[in-house]
Amino acid sequence: PCQLAIPLAVRWLLVWEDREQEALWFGKAVPRAWLADGQEFSVQGAPTRWGKVDFAVQSRLAQGTISVQLRFERTPPPQVLCRLRLPLGASMSAVARESGARLALDRERELVRVTAHGERELRFQVRCA
C-alpha cells in the first residue's frame, strides 16, 4: 500500500485538482523547508483533467524573491492557485508578473491567484520580506 499511497500524497502536495471550485492548485501543501533560500523544485508532465502541467519554483529569499513558472499542455483551468508556504519569519509583500496573466496576492493564506486568460505559460515573481 505504501508504494501507492506515498506517490499519490506527494502529487497532491504539488498539484491538486479542486473539482468543486474548478481550480488547479500548485504547491498546496509543499513543506516550508522546500522554499528556503536557494531551494528549487519542479514537476514535469503532471497529469490533470486540463492536460499535463509543469510547475517550477526557485527560491532566492536572500534577495527577496521567489520565481514561479507554470506551463499547461492545453488551455488552463478557469482558476489557478499557487500556494507558497514560506519559511517561518518570511512573508509575501508583492507579486509581479512576467506574462499577461492577472495576479492577486493573498498574504494571509500565502496564495497567488492567477487568471491565465488562455495563456499556456505563466511566469511570476513573489517579493518577500
C-alpha positions as CSV (number, residue, x, y, z in Angstrom):
1,P,0.0,0.0,0.0
2,C,2.8,2.5,0.8
3,Q,4.1,2.2,-2.8
4,L,0.7,3.6,-4.0
5,A,-0.1,6.0,-1.1
6,I,3.2,7.9,-0.9
7,P,3.5,8.9,-4.6
8,L,-0.2,10.0,-4.6
9,A,0.3,12.1,-1.5
10,V,3.4,13.8,-3.0
11,R,1.5,14.5,-6.2
12,W,-1.4,16.1,-4.2
13,L,1.0,18.3,-2.2
14,L,2.5,19.6,-5.5
15,V,-0.5,19.6,-8.0
16,W,-4.1,19.2,-6.8
17,E,-7.4,19.5,-8.6
18,D,-10.3,21.1,-6.8
19,R,-13.3,19.8,-8.6
20,E,-15.8,21.9,-6.6
21,Q,-14.2,25.2,-7.5
22,E,-12.9,24.2,-11.0
23,A,-9.5,25.1,-9.8
24,L,-6.0,23.7,-10.1
25,W,-3.7,24.2,-7.1
26,F,0.1,24.3,-7.3
27,G,2.2,23.8,-4.1
28,K,-0.9,23.5,-1.9
29,A,1.0,21.5,0.8
30,V,4.7,22.0,-0.1
31,P,6.8,21.9,3.1
32,R,8.1,25.3,4.2
33,A,11.7,24.0,4.1
34,W,11.3,23.5,0.3
35,L,11.1,27.3,-0.1
36,A,14.2,28.1,2.0
37,D,16.8,30.3,0.3
38,G,18.5,28.6,-2.7
39,Q,16.0,25.7,-2.9
40,E,14.4,24.7,-6.2
41,F,11.9,22.1,-7.2
42,S,9.8,21.3,-10.2
43,V,7.2,18.9,-11.6
44,Q,7.1,17.9,-15.2
45,G,4.2,16.4,-17.1
46,A,1.8,16.0,-14.1
47,P,-1.5,14.6,-15.5
48,T,-4.6,16.7,-14.8
49,R,-8.0,16.9,-16.4
50,W,-6.8,20.0,-18.1
51,G,-3.9,18.1,-19.7
52,K,-0.3,17.8,-18.5
53,V,1.2,20.6,-16.4
54,D,4.7,21.7,-15.4
55,F,5.5,23.6,-12.3
56,A,8.8,25.1,-11.2
57,V,9.9,27.2,-8.2
58,Q,13.2,28.9,-7.5
59,S,13.7,30.4,-4.0
60,R,16.0,33.4,-3.7
61,L,14.8,34.5,-0.3
62,A,18.2,36.2,0.5
63,Q,17.4,38.5,-2.5
64,G,13.8,38.7,-1.5
65,T,12.2,36.8,-4.4
66,I,10.6,33.5,-5.3
67,S,10.2,32.8,-9.1
68,V,7.4,30.6,-10.3
69,Q,6.8,29.1,-13.8
70,L,3.7,27.3,-14.8
71,R,3.2,25.6,-18.1
72,F,0.0,24.0,-19.5
73,E,-0.3,21.4,-22.3
74,R,-3.8,22.8,-23.2
75,T,-5.9,25.8,-22.1
76,P,-5.5,26.4,-18.4
77,P,-8.4,25.9,-16.0
78,P,-10.7,28.8,-15.0
79,Q,-8.9,29.3,-11.7
80,V,-5.2,28.6,-10.9
81,L,-4.0,28.9,-7.3
82,C,-0.3,28.8,-6.3
83,R,0.4,28.4,-2.6
84,L,3.9,29.3,-1.4
85,R,4.4,28.3,2.2
86,L,7.4,30.4,3.1
87,P,9.7,29.5,5.9
88,L,8.6,31.0,9.3
89,G,9.7,34.6,9.6
90,A,9.4,35.4,5.9
91,S,6.3,36.9,4.3
92,M,5.0,37.9,0.9
93,S,4.9,41.6,0.1
94,A,4.0,41.8,-3.6
95,V,3.7,39.8,-6.8
96,A,5.0,40.8,-10.3
97,R,4.1,39.1,-13.5
98,E,6.3,38.3,-16.4
99,S,3.3,37.4,-18.6
100,G,-0.2,38.9,-19.3
101,A,-1.9,36.9,-16.6
102,R,-3.8,38.7,-13.9
103,L,-2.5,38.0,-10.4
104,A,-3.9,38.6,-6.9
105,L,-1.9,38.1,-3.8
106,D,-3.5,36.7,-0.6
107,R,-0.8,37.3,2.1
108,E,-2.7,35.7,4.9
109,R,-3.2,32.4,3.0
110,E,0.3,32.6,1.3
111,L,-1.5,32.3,-2.0
112,V,-1.3,33.8,-5.5
113,R,-4.5,33.6,-7.6
114,V,-3.8,33.5,-11.3
115,T,-6.2,34.3,-14.1
116,A,-4.5,33.0,-17.2
117,H,-6.7,34.3,-20.0
118,G,-5.9,31.2,-22.1
119,E,-2.1,31.6,-21.7
120,R,-0.3,28.3,-21.6
121,E,2.9,29.5,-20.0
122,L,2.9,31.8,-16.9
123,R,5.8,33.3,-15.0
124,F,5.7,35.5,-12.0
125,Q,7.9,36.6,-9.0
126,V,6.8,36.9,-5.5
127,R,8.6,39.6,-3.5
128,C,9.3,38.6,0.1
129,A,10.2,40.5,3.3
